[in-house]
């Protein structure tokens, strides 16, 4: 598999920036980019020195979704081959969604189709005011199947019914209202807005942040009944007894920075 579509840079503070770099096709997906991005995300998730992951892109577009040549090639393949191919993309989305590290999408331009999926899979997203979004699959006689769980979780079923069916474009402000985007800023302020979120994330305990992400997945959409009550009680009891939990409480009481701050 050819490589070179994804660049990774890691700072001394442990901030990893993963940059899609396939500008000539607006950072569209094909099997090579999907495989490379999945591999790099898994590697970063297993790297103890990495504290935060920022997903960015070069050029005018964040990601145009599926590459047209790739889709044309897959249209000539069997359903079995298409299933295998779709599972590769599903693996990428699942990997990004379930990373233990906190993730931020830096959306400088258009995000279409699978590009919207990448944004939805990140924990938070900062978008330039001129960024555009579109779930365009039905215009091609397709459906946004693989990304649907993450997009629906981000924007809700009612909004998904509209934008999955109409394939209309919507701007960053509407993406913010829908919950897909956390913050909208001028393009010149994009890096500063991402840096502000990174600064907040670096103040949290790395293991606590991973546990908090897992907590959201465990509690979301479950009825508040005794299994949930008992599970949440168990989780905080366990966290309190970890070295990180003890250090965090001690640092707060002693009015000092916890030992993970500034590492």
Secondary structure per residue as TSV (DSSP state, phi and psi in degrees):
chain	resnum	aa	ss	phi	psi
A	1	X	-	360.0	128.4
A	2	X	-	-69.1	150.9
A	3	X	-	-125.9	175.8
A	4	X	-	115.4	4.1
A	5	X	S	-90.9	-13.0
A	6	X	E	-131.2	125.8
A	7	X	E	-109.7	142.7
A	8	X	E	-127.1	131.1
A	9	X	E	-130.3	133.9
A	10	X	E	-122.4	126.6
A	11	X	-	-84.0	170.3
A	12	X	T	-63.8	-26.2
A	13	X	T	-79.7	-6.2
A	14	X	S	91.0	21.8
A	15	X	E	-94.6	115.0
A	16	X	E	-99.2	123.2
A	17	X	E	-104.8	119.3
A	18	X	E	-104.0	117.1
A	19	X	E	-115.5	121.7
A	20	X	E	-72.1	128.0
A	21	X	-	-134.1	65.4
A	22	X	-	-130.6	56.3
A	23	X	G	-58.6	-34.6
A	24	X	G	-62.9	-21.2
A	25	X	G	-122.7	29.9
A	26	X	T	57.1	38.1
A	27	X	T	56.7	36.7
A	28	X	-	-71.5	152.7
A	29	X	B	-79.6	141.2
A	30	X	-	-137.2	-178.9
A	31	X	H	-61.9	-32.0
A	32	X	H	-68.4	-46.7
A	33	X	H	-64.8	-41.7
A	34	X	H	-60.0	-47.1
A	35	X	H	-63.0	-43.5
A	36	X	H	-67.2	-44.0
A	37	X	H	-64.9	-42.1
A	38	X	H	-60.0	-46.1
A	39	X	H	-61.5	-43.1
A	40	X	H	-68.6	-39.9
A	41	X	H	-64.3	-41.8
A	42	X	H	-63.6	-39.4
A	43	X	H	-63.9	-43.5
A	44	X	H	-66.4	-36.9
A	45	X	H	-65.0	-28.8
A	46	X	T	-91.1	0.5
A	47	X	-	-93.6	110.6
A	48	X	T	-63.8	-21.9
A	49	X	T	-78.2	-14.7
A	50	X	-	-88.7	127.4
A	51	X	-	-105.7	-35.3
A	52	X	E	-140.9	144.7
A	53	X	E	-119.9	124.6
A	54	X	E	-108.0	126.2
A	55	X	E	-100.9	117.2
A	56	X	E	-129.0	-178.8
A	57	X	E	-153.3	155.2
A	58	X	-	-94.7	162.0
A	59	X	S	82.9	-166.5
A	60	X	S	-77.2	-26.4
A	61	X	E	-112.9	145.0
A	62	X	E	-71.3	-56.2
A	63	X	E	-166.3	132.2
A	64	X	-	-85.5	7.1
A	65	X	S	84.8	-142.0
A	66	X	B	-72.5	137.6
A	67	X	-	-68.2	132.6
A	68	X	H	-63.7	-40.5
A	69	X	H	-64.2	-38.3
A	70	X	H	-64.3	-44.5
A	71	X	H	-64.5	-38.3
A	72	X	H	-63.0	-41.4
A	73	X	H	-65.1	-43.0
A	74	X	H	-69.7	-26.1
A	75	X	H	-64.6	-23.5
A	76	X	T	-88.6	-3.9
A	77	X	S	-94.1	167.4
A	78	X	-	-74.8	168.4
A	79	X	H	-63.1	-35.9
A	80	X	H	-62.4	-44.8
A	81	X	H	-65.8	-38.3
A	82	X	H	-66.5	-36.3
A	83	X	H	-64.6	-44.3
A	84	X	H	-60.5	-41.3
A	85	X	H	-67.9	-43.3
A	86	X	H	-64.0	-34.4
A	87	X	H	-66.3	-29.0
A	88	X	H	-66.1	-44.6
A	89	X	H	-66.3	-40.1
A	90	X	H	-60.2	-37.3
A	91	X	H	-64.4	-38.0
A	92	X	H	-63.2	-49.8
A	93	X	H	-62.2	-41.7
A	94	X	H	-65.4	-41.2
A	95	X	H	-60.5	-46.4
A	96	X	H	-66.6	-43.9
A	97	X	H	-62.7	-37.2
A	98	X	T	-100.3	13.4
A	99	X	-	-59.7	140.6
A	100	X	S	-76.5	-22.9
A	101	X	S	-78.9	148.2
A	102	X	E	-69.1	141.7
A	103	X	E	-124.8	141.1
A	104	X	E	-128.4	127.1
A	105	X	E	-89.3	126.8
A	106	X	E	-103.6	99.9
A	107	X	E	-101.9	100.3
A	108	X	-	-92.4	-12.4
A	109	X	S	-156.4	-156.9
A	110	X	E	-64.4	138.5
A	111	X	E	-126.1	112.0
A	112	X	E	-117.3	150.0
A	113	X	T	50.9	-119.9
A	114	X	H	-59.9	-23.6
A	115	X	H	-63.2	-37.3
A	116	X	H	-64.3	-37.0
A	117	X	H	-60.3	-43.1
A	118	X	H	-60.2	-43.4
A	119	X	H	-62.1	-44.8
A	120	X	H	-65.1	-30.4
A	121	X	H	-76.5	-19.3
A	122	X	S	-78.2	154.4
A	123	X	S	-67.5	-31.9
A	124	X	E	-152.3	160.4
A	125	X	E	-142.5	135.4
A	126	X	E	-112.3	126.6
A	127	X	E	-121.9	141.9
A	128	X	E	-68.4	146.7
A	129	X	T	-57.3	-31.1
A	130	X	T	-86.6	0.1
A	131	X	-	-62.2	143.2
A	132	X	E	-120.3	149.9
A	133	X	E	-130.0	147.3
A	134	X	E	-161.2	131.1
A	135	X	-	-100.4	86.7
A	136	X	-	-93.8	4.9
A	137	X	G	-58.2	-40.4
A	138	X	G	-65.6	-22.5
A	139	X	G	-66.8	-18.1
A	140	X	G	-105.2	9.0
A	141	X	T	75.4	22.4
A	142	X	-	-120.2	-176.7
A	143	X	-	-135.8	150.9
A	144	X	-	-83.1	56.9
A	145	X	T	-66.3	-54.0
A	146	X	T	-64.2	-36.0
A	147	X	T	-86.4	-9.6
A	148	X	H	-58.3	-41.3
A	149	X	H	-59.9	-37.2
A	150	X	H	-79.0	-39.2
A	151	X	H	-68.6	-43.3
A	152	X	H	-63.9	-39.0
A	153	X	H	-62.9	-33.8
A	154	X	H	-78.3	-43.3
A	155	X	H	-111.7	-9.3
A	156	X	-	90.0	157.2
A	157	X	H	-67.3	-36.6
A	158	X	H	-64.7	-47.3
A	159	X	H	-66.1	-35.6
A	160	X	H	-63.0	-38.7
A	161	X	H	-58.5	-40.5
A	162	X	H	-69.9	-56.1
A	163	X	H	-78.3	-26.0
A	164	X	H	-66.7	-36.4
A	165	X	H	-88.0	-39.7
A	166	X	H	-84.0	-25.8
A	167	X	-	55.7	27.0
A	168	X	-	-77.2	151.5
A	169	X	-	-79.5	147.6
A	170	X	E	-140.0	151.3
A	171	X	E	-87.2	-179.5
A	172	X	H	-64.3	-37.4
A	173	X	H	-64.3	-41.2
A	174	X	H	-67.7	-39.0
A	175	X	H	-60.0	-35.5
A	176	X	H	-68.1	-44.3
A	177	X	H	-62.5	-35.4
A	178	X	H	-75.6	-19.4
A	179	X	T	98.6	0.3
A	180	X	S	-72.0	-36.0
A	181	X	-	-115.2	138.0
A	182	X	S	-83.6	-40.0
A	183	X	E	-142.9	140.5
A	184	X	E	-118.9	128.8
A	185	X	E	-138.4	168.1
A	186	X	-	-65.7	151.7
A	187	X	G	-55.8	-36.2
A	188	X	G	-68.7	-16.9
A	189	X	G	-104.3	4.9
A	190	X	H	-60.2	-49.6
A	191	X	H	-64.6	-38.0
A	192	X	H	-65.8	-38.8
A	193	X	H	-67.7	-39.9
A	194	X	H	-64.4	-43.5
A	195	X	H	-61.5	-35.8
A	196	X	H	-64.5	-42.3
A	197	X	H	-65.3	-42.3
A	198	X	H	-59.3	-43.7
A	199	X	H	-58.6	-43.4
A	200	X	H	-65.0	-41.5
A	201	X	H	-65.8	-35.1
A	202	X	H	-70.4	-13.5
A	203	X	T	-83.1	-15.2
A	204	X	S	-88.3	154.3
A	205	X	-	-65.7	129.9
A	206	X	H	-57.3	-42.4
A	207	X	H	-72.9	-34.8
A	208	X	H	-64.9	-39.1
A	209	X	H	-63.5	-43.1
A	210	X	H	-62.7	-40.8
A	211	X	H	-68.3	-35.0
A	212	X	H	-67.7	-38.6
A	213	X	H	-62.4	-43.6
A	214	X	H	-65.3	-34.3
A	215	X	H	-61.0	-43.9
A	216	X	H	-58.8	-46.0
A	217	X	H	-62.8	-37.6
A	218	X	H	-72.6	-32.6
A	219	X	H	-96.2	-28.9
A	220	X	T	-54.9	130.4
A	221	X	T	64.9	11.7
A	222	X	-	-96.4	141.3
A	223	X	-	-65.5	145.9
A	224	X	S	-80.3	83.7
A	225	X	S	-125.0	178.5
A	226	X	H	-56.6	-37.6
A	227	X	H	-57.8	-39.6
A	228	X	H	-72.2	-42.8
A	229	X	H	-57.7	-47.1
A	230	X	H	-68.4	-38.4
A	231	X	H	-65.2	-43.9
A	232	X	H	-68.1	-36.8
A	233	X	H	-63.5	-41.9
A	234	X	H	-63.3	-40.1
A	235	X	H	-63.3	-44.5
A	236	X	H	-71.0	-34.6
A	237	X	H	-61.7	-42.6
A	238	X	H	-65.4	-43.6
A	239	X	H	-65.8	-36.2
A	240	X	H	-62.2	-29.8
A	241	X	T	-92.4	-1.1
A	242	X	S	-77.1	159.4
A	243	X	H	-59.1	-38.5
A	244	X	H	-67.6	-42.0
A	245	X	H	-62.9	-43.2
A	246	X	H	-65.9	-40.9
A	247	X	H	-65.1	-41.7
A	248	X	H	-62.9	-44.9
A	249	X	H	-66.2	-43.1
A	250	X	H	-61.6	-42.5
A	251	X	H	-63.1	-40.3
A	252	X	H	-63.8	-46.0
A	253	X	H	-68.0	-32.0
A	254	X	T	-89.9	2.9
A	255	X	T	54.3	50.3
A	256	X	S	-136.4	166.9
A	257	X	-	-74.6	140.7
A	258	X	-	-66.8	158.0
A	259	X	T	-67.1	-14.1
A	260	X	T	-87.8	-12.7
A	261	X	T	-75.7	128.1
A	262	X	T	86.1	0.3
A	263	X	-	-77.6	360.0
